[in-house]
Amino acid sequence: MLESKDLLSFASIWPPLDTPLPLEALPPRRKLVQEGRRCDQLFIVDSGWLVAFRQLPDGGRQIFNFWLPGEVCGVELIACPTAPYCVATMTECRLRRMSRETIARRNFDLSDALTALACRNSLILRERIVGLGRRSAYVRVVHLLLELTYRRRWVCGVDEPLPLTQLEVADSTGLTETYVNRIFKRLRSRGRLAVSREGLRLLDPATLMREVQFNPAYLGKAPTPARTVVAA
């Protein structure tokens, strides 16, 4: 039986592979999955980031998830006749592909692993809904950065900058790029955020967790006590 703490890590929930899958190197902004087309693959991220999004008729984009090194993308895709969203590389990536046929040929039961991955994605998306529907713009942005910071730390064991741009944060939080820029300035003026060519780094995540009531329970981690509520 899987423990909740294992929901983030591919290695902790997936049975050992009898034959190593080939590793593929891809450049940034390479589309792997096109919405409306059939997709029969899982993508196991070795390095780099993947992004999932819907492209709207007016040219807008809504990002709703990222996949980091050690994570698996595509559980929902192999359960649908056609892909309900697009997936692309956000940075240079190395990944492995596992087809539906490969999964079916395995001589061990993958149902627990696939269920855990689907549950984990569902919990993250529910948190996105709460953010878009009920959190202020400031809390929404900080919450996203905290989630990705801790996912990277827990899965990868590193505290490197998040390779995000203002536009990607805006498309993830339903805000304009200009509004996100204002929030970044506020965080930088308070010594909470560093912005560089490498990306974004939260300088005091523990304080920000208390400030915006970030509870990592949905990531399979122990909840933290809430102390301060931020209204705007």
N, C-alpha and C positions, 0 to 999 in steps of 0.2 A: 504494500500500500504506500502511496506517495505522501510525503509530508508537505505541508504548505510552504515550508521554506525552500522546497526544491523547484518551485514553479518558474523561477527565473532562469535556471541553468539547464542548457541542453545536456551537458555531460551527466548531470545528476538524475535525469529522468529517462534517458534513452538507453536501452540495452546496448552493449558493445556491438559494433558492426563487424560482421564476419569478414567482409571485404572492404577495405578503405575506398571511399568515394573520391573521384578525381577532384583536385582543387583547381578552381577557375579564377583567373584574375580579370577584373573588369574596371573600366574607367568610371569617373563620376558621371551622373546623369544618364546612365544607360538604362532604358526601360526593360524590365524583365517580364512584366505582366501587363497586358492591355485590357482595360475594362471591356467586358462584353465578349471576350474571346476565351476559349477553353484553356485551362491551366491544370496540368496533371502533375505538378512538381511541388515539393517542399524545398526551401532554400535554407541551408545551414550556414550561418554567417561565421566565417573564420576571422576576418578583420574588416574594418570599415563599417559604414552604416547603410541600411536600407530604409526607404521611406514609403509609406502607403498613403494614397490620396485619391480623391475624386476630382476630376477636371469638369468644371461646370460649363454650360453652353455660352455664358457671357465671358468666358476666359478666366474666371476666378478658380481658385483651387482650395480645397479643404484637406489639410493633412490630419490624419487621425491616429497614426502610430508610426513608431520607428523601431527598427530591429538593430541591436548592437552585437558586437562580437560575442559568440557563445550562445546566441539566441536563434530561434527557428521561425521562419516566415512561411505562411502558406497553408496552415491547417484548414482554414475556412475555404481556401481555394479548391482543394481537392474534393471537398464535399459539395461543390456547386457545379452545375453543368457549364456555366460560363463565369468568368471572374467578375465579382461585384465592384472591384476597384482596381486601380493601377498600383504597381510596385516598381520602384526604380532605385538604382544606386544613388546615394546622396554624396558619397565620397568614393575614392578608390576603394575597391572591395576585393576580397578573396572569399569565395563561397563554394559550397558543394551542393549539388542538386540531387534530390532523391525523388524518383518518379513514383507514381501510384502503383505501377507494376512491380517496382523494386520493393515497396512496402508490402504488397500482397504476397511476394515470394519469400519474405522473411520466415524463418522457422521458429520464431518466437512471437508472442502476442504484444503488439504495440498499442493496444487499446488504452491502457493506462497512461502511456506517454502522450498520445494524441488528445485524450480527454483533459489531461493536465494542461497542455498547451492551449487548448480551446478555452478552458476555464480562466487561465491567466490572461489571455487576450480579452475575454469578456469583462473581467474585472477592471482592466485598464480602460477599456472603452466606456464603461459605466462611469468611471471617474471623470473622463472627458465630458460626458453629458452633464454631470453635476457642475463642472467648471463653466461650460458654455452657457448653462441655463441659470446658474445662481451665484457664481462668484464674480467679484469685481474684476476689472481688467488687470489691475496690479496683482491681485491674488492669483488670478488665472495664469499669468506669465511666470510668477515666482514658483507656483506649484509645478508647472511643467518643467522648469529648470531643475527644481529639486528632485523630481521623479527621475529625470534622465541622469542627473549627477549620481544618485544613489544606485540606480540600475547599473550604471557603468562601474561604480565602485564594487558593488556586490558580485557582479558577474565576472568582470574583467580584473578586479583587484587593482585598479589604477584610478588616479585622480587627475587625468589629463583634461584639457579644455574640451568643451562640447563643440563639435564642428558645425555649429548652427549660425545662420545669418538672421538678421532682423526680419527678412521676408519669410523665412521658414517658421520663425516663432509666430509671426503674424498669421500665417496660413494655418497654424496649429490651434490658435486661440480665438479665431474669428475677429481679429482686430486689424486695423490698418498698420502699415509699416511705420507711418509717422507716429502713431500712438505708442507702438512698441518702443520706438526711439526715445520717447519721453520717459517711459518706464525705465529703460536702461539708464538714462541720465540720472534719474532719481536714485537708482540702485548704486550707480558709480559714485554719486556725490556723498552717499552714506557709507562708502567703503565696503559695499556688499557684492560688487560685480567688477570683474576685470574683462576687458574686451581687447583682443589681439587678432593678428592674422590667423592664429591657430584656432580661434573660436572664443567661446564664453566660459568663464570660470567663476563659480560662486566662491566668495572669499570667506563667508561666515555662514555656512549652511545650517549649522545648529541653531543660530539665532533666528534665521529665516524660517526654519521649521516651526519654532514656537510662535513666530509672528503671524504666519498664515495658517496655523493649525494643520500643518502637513502631517498626515497619519499614514505611515507606510504599510499598514496592515494589508491593503489590497495588493501589495507586491509580495506578500508572504512573509513580512517582517513584523516584529512585535510593535503594537501601537505605542504612540508617544502621548504623554499628557498634554492637553491643550491649555495654554495659559493666556494667550492674547488673541483677540479677534480684531481683524483689520477690516474696516468697512469700505475703504476706498484705496 
